[in-house]
């Protein structure tokens, strides 16, 4: 069982990741996972009020009897009649809902990249070798979908690991379009439709920046709204660890996904869209989600 606990912060024990709060004249001790503690450490000012979801079970940590903190709900510092709010998950969730419900078109994008060889003997830099996207209107109507292979700049870029993982051949990739053409195609689409671009994780944005530099083009990620749907899930649900795309899919849909399926950019773009659709209903309170096993 878990419940909300709040009180004034008294001490922070960094080595143990333990905070103490004073509540009703009593000192209580709370232990935090590493990621959660590091995320909020700079906001732990003495005298501020912490609102936390904590487990009921107690355990000994560095000699103290502590309860585990599952999530931080709010951090505020009393300041006259208007408290200074450092963090409020309720407000952040409201902002996420507004982003999800925006009336802009949406572009669900996925990229596949080269992978290093099994035995790495020299510096390696990944390159985009396949893209897939699904473009929808604000109401979810699919306007366009596309996928293609992208030729890497290095002839030896397609390693055995890449071929095995993506289930592709070097000939597949060589039949693709040049990387500069892919970037220009994406820029033209974004300029025309002005969509919010949704990706799963940080890697796609990083790879687009690298590809822009490699082909001597302006940074494609500048001036567009690129949203990491994985990060939104972690923030909205208070997750400590990353959530895989297919695990996220299973939160919203009962049909099972074959874990051994081929990684295909268009297929993953479709899954990203489906996850978005489920997340949209969850953030609006129209679908219950059992997130407990991922916390």
N, C-alpha and C positions, 0 to 999 in steps of 0.2 A: 504494500500500500504506500501511496505517496500523498503528501499534502503541501499546501503553501505555508511557508514560514517567513516572517519578516521581523526585522529589528534593526537597531543601530549597530553599525560595524565598530568593533572595538579593536581587534588585532588581526593582522595578516601574517601567517607563518609560511613564508615562501618555500622553505625546504620541504615542508610536509604537505603543501597545497591545502592548508587548513585556514579557514576564517572563523573568527569568533564574533558572535553578536550578543548584545544585551537585550533581553526581552523579559519584561515583567520583573525586573530586578535580578534575573538569573543570567549567567553566562552559558551559552551553548556553543558547541563546536561542530563544524561542518567541513567535510572533505570533498575536494573537487577533482574530477579527472584532469589530466594534464592539459588537453586541448581547451577545455572550458576555462580552466584557471588562467592560462596564458592569454586567452581572448579578452578577459575582463580585468586582468591584473591592474592595468593603468587606471581603471575606474574605481578601484577599491580604496577610497579615501576614508580615513577615520572620521567618524561622525555622520557618514552617509547612511542611508537606509537601504538595506537589501531586501528584495522580495524574491524568494527562491522556491522552486519545487524540489522537495527532498523526500528521501525514503524514510519510512518509519523505523526500519531496522538499524540498530546501533552496532558499531564494531570499533575495535581499538586501532588508533592510528597514532604512532609516535607517542604512545602513553596517554592519549586522550580518547575518550569515548565519543565517537563522531557519528554523524549521519551523512549519507552520500547526497551530494547535490546533483539533481538530474538536469536542471535548467535554471537559468537566471531569467526572471520575469521583468524586473524593474530595478533600477538604481537611481536614487535621487538624494540630493543634499538640501536640507532645510535652509531656506534663505528668505526670511521675512514671510510675507503672505504668498509669495510665488516661489515654490521650491525649484531648484535647478535639477532638471531631469537629464541624467547622463544616458540612460538606456530605458526603453519601454517597448517590450515585445508586442504589446497590443497596438501601439502606433505603427510599428514596423510591419505587422501583419496587415494593417489597413493600407499601407503604402503598396504592399505586394498585391493586395486585392485590386487596387486601382490600376496597377501595371498590367495585371492579367486581364482586366476587363476593358482595357483601352480600346478605342474604336479604330485603331490603326491596323492595316494588313499585317500579317505575320509570316515570317519566313523561317521554316524549320530546316536547319542546315546540319549536315554531318560530313566529316572528312575522314578519309583513310590515309595513313602515312606509311612511308617505308620504315622498316625496322632494322636495327643493327644485326650484323652476322652473329652466329653463335659464339664465335671467337673474335673478339674485337681487338684488332691490332693497330688501328689508327683512329684519329678523331672521327666521330660520326655525327652528322646532322640530318635529321629526318626531313623528308619532302612529301608534299601532298601528291598522291597518285590516284585518288578517286574522290569525287564529290557527289553528293546527292542532296536535293532540296525539295521541299514541298511548300508552295506559296498559297496562303489562304487569305480570303477577305476577312474583315473584322468579325463577321458572323460565323466563320469557320468553313465557308464554302471554298473548296479547292479550286484555285485559279490556274495553277501550273505546277508541274512536277518534272524533274529532270535528273539524270545522272550521267556521268561520263568518266572515263579514265583520263589522267593527266600525266603527260610525259615528264619524268624527272630530268634534271639537268645532267646528272651523272649516269653514264651508261651501265655502271655496275651497281646501281642503286637498289635493284630488286634482288634481295638476298634470299637464300633458302628459307630463312625464318619468315620473311615477308610473304613468300609464295605459299608456305604451309599455313600460316595464320589466316591469310585472307582468301586462300584457295583460288589463287589467280596464277597466271603465267606472265612471263616477261613480254610475250607477244600481245597479251591483252593490254598491257600498259603502253606499249609502243604504238598501239593503234589509237591512243588517246590524243587529246588536244594539248598544245603547248601550255605551260603554266601561265604565261602572260595572257593568253587568250582566255583562260579560265577566270583570271582576276578581272579582266576587262568585262567579261560576260556578267560576272557577279556585280561589279560596280554599276553597269548599265541597268541591271534589274533593280538594284537598290535605289538608284536615282529616280527610276521611273515610278516605282511603287511606294517608296518611303516606308518600308515595313519595319517592325520590330523584329530583330533577328534572334531566334532562340537556338541555343546550342546546349549540349549536355557536357558540363565540365569546362575547364579552362583551356584544354589543349587546342581546340579549333581556333580560338582567337590568337593564341601564340603562333600557331602555324601560319595563319593568314598574315601576321606581321612579318614573319620570316620570309614568306614567299614574296611579299611586296618588296622587301629589301633585295632579295635574290634577283628579282626581275627589274630592279631599278624603277619601281613604280611607287607613287605615294602610298602611305600606309592605308590600306583599305578599311581598317577598323576605326579610323578617325572619322568623326562626324556621323556615325551610325549608332543606333541603340542596340547593342549586342548584350543579350541577357543570358546568364548561365542558369539554366533551369535546375541544375543540380544544387547550386548554391541557394536558390530560392527554397528548395525543399529542406535543406539543412537548417536554414534560418526559420522558416515557418513552423517546422515540426520540432525544432530544437535538437537536431541530430548531432552527435559528436563526430561521427565518421562519414566518409563519402558513401553515397548510395549508388549502386550500379543501375544502369538504365533499365535492365530487365527486371531487377528487383523492384524498381519504382513502378514499372508496368504492372507487376503482380499485385501492387497495392490497390489498383483500380479495376483490374479485369481478372476474370476467373480462368480464361483460356491459357493453358501452359505454353511456355516458350521453350523450344529445344535449345538447351545450353550449348550444344555442339554446332549450332547453325553457323553458316558462313557470315563473316562480317561484311556487310554490303552497305554502302553509304546511303543509298535511297531507302533501303529497308530500315536502317537505323533512324533516318530522318522521319519516316512514318511513325516509328515507335516513339520518337520524341514528341511528335504531334499528338499521338494518343495519350501519352503521359500528361502533356499540357492540358488536354481536354479533361482528364480525370482530376488533375490538380485544380483546374478552374472550378469544378463542381465542389471540390473539398474546401477550397478557400471561401466559397460562397455559402458553406454550410449545407449543401445539397447532397453530399455524400460523406458517409462515415468512413474513416480510414484507420486500420489497425497498424499503427506505426511502432508499437511497443517493442517488437523483436529487433528493430534496427536502432534502438536507443542505447 
